[in-house]
Amino acid sequence: MATPKAAASEKQIPAPPLSKRALAGEAHGFRRKMVGKVIKAKMAKTVVVEVITSHRDALYGKYLRNRDRYKAHDETNQYKVGDQVEIQEHRPISKDKRFIVVRLVKKFVEE
């Protein structure tokens, strides 16, 4: 007769079910995406993107603009000042860079 300890070791433990993200092919969790304008492009493989968001003040109802600047990774140095780009959260690339440029939304045209 098998002891309870031996019987427990013979029992197979089922694998945990795959999450919805794993089934969809997404390797990472939610990553913020924002659209902004390139305001500086003088660093190597880095652009500074200014993202302007607006929100309504809870007490007074006035719409306020919030301006944030993010350093984003640009591997090919293809984005220039004035371009509208989409940036996405990423693991830390350097001391200040936590975003990568995903795509060009609108090219800047000088008149």
Secondary structure, DSSP 4 states (H G I P E B T S, - for coil): ---HHHHHHHSPPPPPPPPHHHHHT--S----EEEEEEEE--STTEEEEEEEEEEE-TTT--EEEEEEEEEEE-TT----TT-EEEEEE-S--SSS--EEEEEEEE-----
